[in-house]
Amino acid sequence: MTMILSHLSLQLNVINGCSMKSQGWANPTIGWKFLIFVLLQVGIGLILFPYLRSFSKPLKEDENPSNLTILLWTWPYGIHVPIENCTEVLGVPNCHFTADRRWYQRADAVLVHHHDVYLDAKKLPQDPRPPFQRWIWYSPEPPSKHPVPAFMDNLFNLSMSYRRDSDIFAPYGWMEVYTEPQEVIIPPKSKLVAWAVSNWKSDSVQVRVRYYEELKKYLPVDVYGRRHWPLPQNKLLSTLSQYKFYLAFENSQHEDYITEKVWRNAFLSGAVPVVLGPPRKSYERFLPPHSFIHVGDFPTAQELATFLRELDADEEQYQSFFQWRAWLKPVEYKSWGFQFCRACRALQGQPATYQTLPELSKWFR
């Protein structure tokens, strides 16, 4: 930019020198052409100046990445979420996270939240990708809610989701092992079965609503959420802790799709989850076998209702569903920022080899 301004200054000096000649320029036509040429250069310089300035803009001290830079292509669902310090939450060197797209050419990775782009390929980065950069596809939601279109095949380098076979495994919760056995305390129970549901759809659409409609014929169920009893978030766990059982019914059934309905609503409140989602074997990959009740173990909803009533009458048998808590602690994922740190950790732990996901649309179904 300095060279452009110096050149323009030189041209103006020439004009000034020419104007000192007696009677103006010797050739008025040439003089006007030369003046137009100089004015064009000034205009071009003014246009290029902001671009050159932003391109060569030095990094601020607080923007200087300590390790890898991860560009969040969008904030999830358009919500500006807090960023975590990965050293504090996962014990790995911290990454520099930014949603400023001016970092695109310098970012080591671009993390793309599926929901925000899947309807339009033009919402993805359109500029050529730097050869060192890896794109991470991230979806916490099931494919029946937000399917993967074919234009995403052969586009991303790493997958990130609740599925255990993702390149970056980002579940809704997990179990941590205590170093010593803990005393198991079961909250006092005065009620039988609860269900908190916000995404309520007719029984013709959702399997879980059809099952509930059948179950309530044989067993009373207290339902909270939209179209039912109100339940503020700050009262959720204290309310559900009064119940012996909680219906942890997923809104759709997909491999490894086990959400906060189990990890938070049931486990953190101290209720035994009655689960409807993927098959039992999928739950047992993440949960102790005797920590939940699977609807698939019962031929009918009536037989499930009978079993729950038997447990309600047999305190010793009911308490056996809490024995695992002496050694295991259920943990719900902390935040969006915590999940971003999973990507940070994975990028640091993987060699910089090239790979693509050729059939993402078929894999995530």
C-alpha positions as CSV (number, residue, x, y, z in Angstrom):
1,M,0.0,0.0,0.0
2,T,2.9,2.4,0.8
3,M,4.2,1.8,-2.8
4,I,0.8,2.8,-4.2
5,L,0.6,6.0,-2.2
6,S,4.2,6.9,-3.1
7,H,3.4,6.3,-6.8
8,L,0.4,8.5,-6.5
9,S,2.4,11.3,-4.8
10,L,4.9,11.1,-7.6
11,Q,2.2,11.5,-10.2
12,L,0.7,14.5,-8.4
13,N,4.1,16.2,-8.2
14,V,4.4,15.7,-12.0
15,I,1.0,17.4,-12.4
16,N,2.1,20.3,-10.1
17,G,5.3,20.7,-12.1
18,C,3.4,20.7,-15.4
19,S,0.9,23.4,-14.0
20,M,3.9,25.7,-13.5
21,K,4.5,25.9,-17.2
22,S,3.4,29.1,-18.8
23,Q,-0.1,28.9,-20.5
24,G,-0.8,25.4,-18.8
25,W,0.0,22.2,-20.5
26,A,1.4,22.3,-23.9
27,N,-1.2,19.7,-25.0
28,P,-4.6,20.1,-23.2
29,T,-5.9,16.7,-24.5
30,I,-2.9,14.8,-23.1
31,G,-3.1,16.7,-19.8
32,W,-6.8,15.8,-19.3
33,K,-6.1,12.1,-20.1
34,F,-3.2,12.1,-17.7
35,L,-5.4,13.7,-15.0
36,I,-8.1,11.0,-15.5
37,F,-5.4,8.3,-15.3
38,V,-4.2,9.6,-12.0
39,L,-7.8,9.9,-10.6
40,L,-8.4,6.3,-11.6
41,Q,-5.3,5.2,-9.7
42,V,-6.5,7.1,-6.6
43,G,-9.9,5.4,-6.8
44,I,-8.4,1.9,-7.2
45,G,-6.1,2.6,-4.2
46,L,-9.0,3.6,-2.0
47,I,-10.8,0.4,-3.0
48,L,-7.9,-1.8,-2.3
49,F,-6.8,-0.2,0.9
50,P,-9.3,-1.8,3.2
51,Y,-8.7,-5.2,1.7
52,L,-5.0,-5.0,1.9
53,R,-5.2,-3.7,5.4
54,S,-7.4,-6.6,6.6
55,F,-5.3,-9.1,4.8
56,S,-2.0,-7.9,6.3
57,K,-3.6,-7.0,9.7
58,P,-1.3,-8.3,12.5
59,L,-2.9,-10.6,15.0
60,K,-3.9,-9.1,18.3
61,E,-2.2,-10.6,21.3
62,D,-5.4,-12.3,22.5
63,E,-5.9,-13.8,19.0
64,N,-2.5,-15.4,18.9
65,P,-3.2,-19.2,19.0
66,S,-1.3,-21.3,21.5
67,N,-1.6,-24.3,19.2
68,L,-4.2,-25.0,16.6
69,T,-6.8,-22.6,15.2
70,I,-10.3,-24.0,14.8
71,L,-12.8,-21.8,12.8
72,L,-16.4,-22.3,13.9
73,W,-18.1,-21.8,10.5
74,T,-21.3,-20.9,12.3
75,W,-22.4,-20.5,15.9
76,P,-24.7,-23.5,16.6
77,Y,-28.2,-22.6,15.7
78,G,-27.0,-19.0,15.5
79,I,-26.4,-18.9,19.2
80,H,-23.1,-17.3,20.4
81,V,-22.1,-20.0,22.9
82,P,-19.2,-19.6,25.5
83,I,-15.8,-21.0,24.5
84,E,-14.0,-23.3,27.0
85,N,-10.4,-23.5,27.9
86,C,-9.4,-27.0,26.7
87,T,-6.5,-27.2,29.1
88,E,-8.9,-26.8,32.0
89,V,-11.7,-29.1,30.8
90,L,-9.8,-31.8,29.0
91,G,-6.2,-31.4,30.1
92,V,-4.9,-30.8,26.5
93,P,-3.1,-27.8,25.0
94,N,-5.6,-25.1,24.3
95,C,-6.9,-24.3,20.8
96,H,-7.7,-21.0,19.4
97,F,-11.5,-20.9,18.6
98,T,-12.9,-18.2,16.4
99,A,-16.1,-17.5,14.4
100,D,-14.3,-14.7,12.5
101,R,-14.2,-16.0,8.9
102,R,-11.2,-13.8,8.1
103,W,-9.3,-16.6,9.7
104,Y,-10.4,-19.1,7.0
105,Q,-7.1,-19.1,5.1
106,R,-5.1,-19.6,8.3
107,A,-7.3,-22.0,10.3
108,D,-6.0,-25.5,10.8
109,A,-9.6,-26.8,10.8
110,V,-13.1,-25.6,10.1
111,L,-15.9,-27.0,12.3
112,V,-19.2,-27.1,10.5
113,H,-22.4,-27.5,12.5
114,H,-24.6,-29.6,10.3
115,H,-28.0,-28.1,11.1
116,D,-26.9,-24.6,9.9
117,V,-25.8,-25.6,6.4
118,Y,-27.4,-28.9,5.4
119,L,-30.2,-27.2,3.4
120,D,-27.9,-25.2,1.1
121,A,-24.5,-26.1,-0.2
122,K,-23.8,-22.3,-0.7
123,K,-23.8,-21.9,3.1
124,L,-20.5,-23.9,3.2
125,P,-17.1,-22.2,2.6
126,Q,-16.9,-21.3,-1.1
127,D,-13.3,-20.2,-1.3
128,P,-10.6,-22.8,-2.2
129,R,-9.5,-24.8,0.9
130,P,-5.9,-24.5,2.1
131,P,-4.1,-27.8,1.6
132,F,-3.3,-28.1,5.3
133,Q,-6.9,-27.5,6.5
134,R,-9.3,-30.1,7.7
135,W,-13.0,-29.8,7.7
136,I,-15.0,-31.3,10.6
137,W,-18.6,-32.3,10.2
138,Y,-20.5,-32.1,13.5
139,S,-24.1,-33.1,14.3
140,P,-25.6,-33.8,17.7
141,E,-29.0,-34.5,16.2
142,P,-30.2,-37.7,14.5
143,P,-30.5,-38.0,10.7
144,S,-34.3,-38.3,10.8
145,K,-34.3,-34.8,12.0
146,H,-31.6,-33.3,9.8
147,P,-30.6,-35.7,7.0
148,V,-27.2,-35.5,5.3
149,P,-27.5,-34.5,1.6
150,A,-25.4,-36.0,-1.1
151,F,-23.5,-32.8,-1.7
152,M,-21.7,-33.4,1.6
153,D,-20.1,-36.7,0.3
154,N,-16.3,-36.4,-0.3
155,L,-16.3,-33.0,1.3
156,F,-15.4,-33.4,4.9
157,N,-12.3,-35.0,6.5
158,L,-13.5,-35.9,9.9
159,S,-16.9,-36.8,11.4
160,M,-18.1,-35.7,14.9
161,S,-21.3,-37.0,16.4
162,Y,-22.9,-39.1,19.2
163,R,-22.1,-42.2,17.2
164,R,-19.2,-44.2,18.7
165,D,-17.8,-44.9,15.2
166,S,-17.3,-41.2,14.5
167,D,-13.8,-39.9,14.0
168,I,-14.5,-37.6,17.0
169,F,-16.9,-39.2,19.5
170,A,-19.1,-36.5,21.1
171,P,-21.7,-38.3,23.3
172,Y,-24.4,-36.7,25.4
173,G,-23.0,-38.3,28.5
174,W,-20.6,-40.9,29.8
175,M,-19.6,-42.9,32.9
176,E,-16.6,-42.0,35.1
177,V,-15.1,-44.6,37.5
178,Y,-14.6,-43.7,41.1
179,T,-11.2,-44.6,42.7
180,E,-13.0,-45.9,45.8
181,P,-16.6,-47.2,46.3
182,Q,-19.1,-44.6,47.2
183,E,-22.1,-44.6,49.5
184,V,-25.3,-45.0,47.4
185,I,-28.0,-42.6,48.4
186,I,-31.4,-42.9,46.8
187,P,-33.6,-39.8,46.9
188,P,-36.9,-40.3,48.7
189,K,-39.6,-41.4,46.3
190,S,-43.3,-40.5,46.7
191,K,-44.4,-40.9,43.0
192,L,-44.2,-43.6,40.4
193,V,-43.6,-42.6,36.7
194,A,-42.8,-39.2,35.1
195,W,-42.1,-38.0,31.6
196,A,-40.8,-34.5,30.5
197,V,-41.3,-33.9,26.8
198,S,-41.1,-30.6,24.8
199,N,-41.1,-32.0,21.3
200,W,-44.6,-33.5,21.4
201,K,-46.1,-34.8,18.2
202,S,-49.1,-37.0,17.4
203,D,-48.9,-40.7,18.0
204,S,-49.1,-41.2,14.2
205,V,-45.7,-39.5,13.9
206,Q,-43.7,-40.5,17.0
207,V,-43.1,-44.0,18.2
208,R,-42.7,-42.8,21.7
209,V,-46.1,-41.1,21.8
210,R,-47.8,-44.2,20.5
211,Y,-46.1,-46.2,23.2
212,Y,-47.0,-43.7,25.9
213,E,-50.7,-43.8,24.8
214,E,-50.7,-47.5,25.3
215,L,-48.7,-47.5,28.6
216,K,-51.0,-45.0,30.3
217,K,-53.9,-47.5,29.9
218,Y,-52.3,-49.6,32.6
219,L,-50.1,-47.2,34.6
220,P,-50.5,-43.6,35.6
221,V,-47.8,-41.3,34.1
222,D,-47.2,-37.7,35.1
223,V,-46.3,-35.8,31.9
224,Y,-44.5,-32.4,32.0
225,G,-43.6,-30.0,29.2
226,R,-45.4,-28.4,26.3
227,R,-49.1,-29.2,26.2
228,H,-48.7,-30.7,29.7
229,W,-47.8,-29.6,33.2
230,P,-45.2,-26.8,33.2
231,L,-41.8,-27.6,34.5
232,P,-39.1,-24.9,34.7
233,Q,-35.5,-26.0,34.1
234,N,-34.4,-24.9,37.6
235,K,-37.1,-27.3,39.0
236,L,-36.5,-30.2,36.6
237,L,-34.2,-32.4,38.7
238,S,-35.8,-31.7,42.0
239,T,-39.2,-32.6,40.6
240,L,-38.1,-35.8,38.8
241,S,-36.2,-37.0,41.8
242,Q,-39.5,-37.6,43.5
243,Y,-40.3,-40.4,41.0
244,K,-39.1,-44.0,40.9
245,F,-39.1,-44.2,37.1
246,Y,-38.5,-41.8,34.3
247,L,-39.6,-42.4,30.7
248,A,-36.4,-41.6,28.8
249,F,-38.0,-41.9,25.4
250,E,-36.0,-40.6,22.4
251,N,-37.7,-38.7,19.7
252,S,-36.3,-41.1,17.1
253,Q,-34.5,-44.4,17.1
254,H,-30.9,-44.4,15.8
255,E,-27.7,-46.3,16.6
256,D,-26.1,-44.8,19.7
257,Y,-28.6,-42.0,19.9
258,I,-28.8,-41.8,23.7
259,T,-29.4,-38.2,24.9
260,E,-29.8,-36.1,28.0
261,K,-33.1,-37.9,28.7
262,V,-31.0,-40.6,30.2
263,W,-27.9,-38.8,31.3
264,R,-29.6,-35.7,32.9
265,N,-33.3,-36.3,33.4
266,A,-33.0,-39.8,34.8
267,F,-29.5,-40.4,36.2
268,L,-28.9,-36.9,37.6
269,S,-32.3,-36.8,39.2
270,G,-31.9,-40.3,40.7
271,A,-34.8,-42.0,38.8
272,V,-34.5,-45.3,37.0
273,P,-34.7,-44.7,33.3
274,V,-37.2,-46.6,31.2
275,V,-35.7,-46.3,27.8
276,L,-37.1,-46.3,24.2
277,G,-34.5,-45.7,21.5
278,P,-31.8,-48.0,20.0
279,P,-31.6,-51.7,20.9
280,R,-30.5,-52.8,24.4
281,K,-27.1,-53.8,23.1
282,S,-26.5,-50.1,22.1
283,Y,-27.4,-48.9,25.6
284,E,-25.1,-51.5,27.2
285,R,-22.1,-50.1,25.4
286,F,-22.5,-46.9,27.5
287,L,-24.6,-47.9,30.5
288,P,-24.4,-50.7,33.1
289,P,-26.8,-53.5,32.1
290,H,-28.9,-53.2,35.4
291,S,-29.1,-49.4,35.4
292,F,-32.1,-49.1,33.1
293,I,-35.2,-50.8,31.9
294,H,-35.6,-51.3,28.1
295,V,-39.1,-51.4,26.6
296,G,-37.9,-53.9,24.1
297,D,-37.6,-56.5,26.9
298,F,-41.4,-56.6,27.2
299,P,-43.7,-57.9,24.5
300,T,-46.4,-55.4,25.4
301,A,-46.8,-52.1,27.2
302,Q,-49.1,-53.9,29.6
303,E,-46.3,-56.3,30.6
304,L,-43.9,-53.4,31.2
305,A,-46.6,-51.7,33.4
306,T,-46.9,-54.9,35.4
307,F,-43.1,-55.1,35.9
308,L,-42.9,-51.5,37.1
309,R,-45.7,-52.1,39.6
310,E,-43.8,-55.2,40.9
311,L,-40.6,-53.1,41.4
312,D,-42.7,-50.4,43.2
313,A,-43.9,-53.0,45.7
314,D,-40.4,-54.6,46.2
315,E,-38.0,-52.1,47.6
316,E,-35.0,-54.4,47.6
317,Q,-35.5,-55.3,43.9
318,Y,-35.9,-51.6,43.1
319,Q,-32.8,-50.6,44.9
320,S,-30.8,-53.2,42.9
321,F,-31.0,-50.7,40.0
322,F,-28.7,-48.4,41.9
323,Q,-25.9,-50.7,42.8
324,W,-23.7,-49.6,39.9
325,R,-23.6,-46.1,41.5
326,A,-21.1,-47.3,44.1
327,W,-18.4,-47.4,41.4
328,L,-19.7,-45.3,38.5
329,K,-20.6,-41.6,38.2
330,P,-22.9,-40.5,35.3
331,V,-21.7,-37.3,33.7
332,E,-23.7,-35.2,31.2
333,Y,-21.7,-33.2,28.7
334,K,-20.9,-29.8,30.0
335,S,-21.5,-27.4,27.2
336,W,-21.0,-26.7,23.5
337,G,-17.6,-25.4,24.3
338,F,-16.7,-28.7,25.9
339,Q,-17.7,-30.6,22.7
340,F,-15.5,-28.1,20.7
341,C,-12.6,-29.1,22.9
342,R,-13.1,-32.7,21.9
343,A,-12.3,-31.6,18.4
344,C,-9.3,-29.7,19.7
345,R,-8.0,-32.8,21.4
346,A,-8.7,-35.1,18.4
347,L,-6.8,-32.8,16.0
348,Q,-3.8,-32.8,18.3
349,G,-3.8,-36.5,18.7
350,Q,-4.2,-37.4,15.0
351,P,-1.4,-37.4,12.5
352,A,-1.8,-34.8,9.7
353,T,-2.8,-37.5,7.1
354,Y,-5.3,-36.9,4.3
355,Q,-8.7,-38.6,4.4
356,T,-12.2,-37.8,3.2
357,L,-15.6,-39.1,4.1
358,P,-16.8,-40.5,0.8
359,E,-20.3,-41.6,1.8
360,L,-21.3,-39.4,4.7
361,S,-24.9,-39.4,3.5
362,K,-25.1,-43.2,3.7
363,W,-23.2,-43.6,6.9
364,F,-25.3,-41.1,8.9
365,R,-28.8,-42.6,8.5
